[in-house]
Amino acid sequence: MGLNLNILSMFALVALSGIVVNNSIILVATIERRRAELEENDIPLIAERALAEGNPGYPVPRLMNQAECESLLRKLLQQTNYL
């Protein structure tokens, strides 16, 4: 490609890879914390928001209604022992 890779470029690559790893760790910790805070009464609101945020312009029809989405969320959360 005709690009030079010097020592400064290598340091930058190492630094950027460290940032990516750090952000991944923070993201996983945040998801786990939020899942631990979930309660049974939060599920209908989560399902309602998920269905509302679906893209109405997308040509694939909606596959679930709110009740089915709530049921799926309950099953997933019970399997992971969060409820």
C-alpha positions in Angstrom: 0.0 0.0 0.0 3.0 2.3 0.2 2.4 3.3 3.8 5.3 3.6 6.3 4.9 2.1 9.7 7.3 3.8 12.1 7.7 3.5 15.9 5.3 6.4 16.6 2.6 4.6 14.5 3.2 1.4 16.5 2.8 3.3 19.8 -0.5 4.8 18.5 -1.8 1.3 17.5 -1.0 0.0 21.0 -2.7 2.9 22.6 -5.8 2.6 20.5 -6.1 -1.1 21.1 -5.9 -0.4 24.9 -8.7 2.1 24.5 -10.8 -0.4 22.7 -10.2 -3.0 25.4 -11.0 -0.6 28.2 -14.3 0.5 26.5 -15.3 -3.1 26.0 -14.7 -3.8 29.7 -16.8 -0.8 30.7 -19.6 -1.7 28.4 -19.8 -5.3 29.7 -19.8 -4.1 33.3 -22.5 -1.5 32.6 -24.7 -4.1 30.9 -24.3 -6.6 33.8 -25.1 -3.8 36.3 -28.2 -2.8 34.5 -29.4 -6.3 34.1 -28.9 -6.9 37.8 -31.1 -3.8 38.5 -34.0 -5.1 36.4 -37.3 -5.9 38.1 -40.4 -7.8 37.0 -42.4 -4.6 36.6 -39.7 -3.1 34.2 -40.3 -5.8 31.5 -43.5 -4.3 30.0 -41.8 -0.9 29.6 -38.7 -2.5 28.0 -40.9 -4.4 25.6 -43.0 -1.3 24.7 -39.8 0.7 24.0 -38.2 -2.0 22.0 -41.3 -2.3 19.8 -41.6 1.5 19.4 -37.9 1.8 18.4 -38.3 -0.7 15.6 -37.8 0.9 12.2 -41.3 1.2 10.6 -39.7 1.8 7.2 -38.0 -1.6 7.3 -39.7 -3.9 4.8 -39.7 -7.0 7.1 -43.0 -7.3 9.0 -42.9 -7.1 12.8 -42.5 -10.6 14.2 -43.7 -10.0 17.8 -46.3 -8.1 19.6 -45.8 -6.6 23.0 -47.0 -9.7 24.9 -44.7 -12.0 23.0 -41.8 -9.6 23.6 -42.5 -9.5 27.3 -42.7 -13.3 27.4 -39.3 -13.6 25.6 -37.7 -11.1 28.0 -39.0 -13.0 31.0 -37.6 -16.3 29.7 -34.2 -14.8 28.9 -33.9 -13.1 32.3 -34.9 -16.3 34.1 -32.3 -18.3 32.2 -29.6 -15.9 33.3 -30.9 -15.8 36.9 -31.6 -12.1 36.9 -35.3 -12.5 38.0 
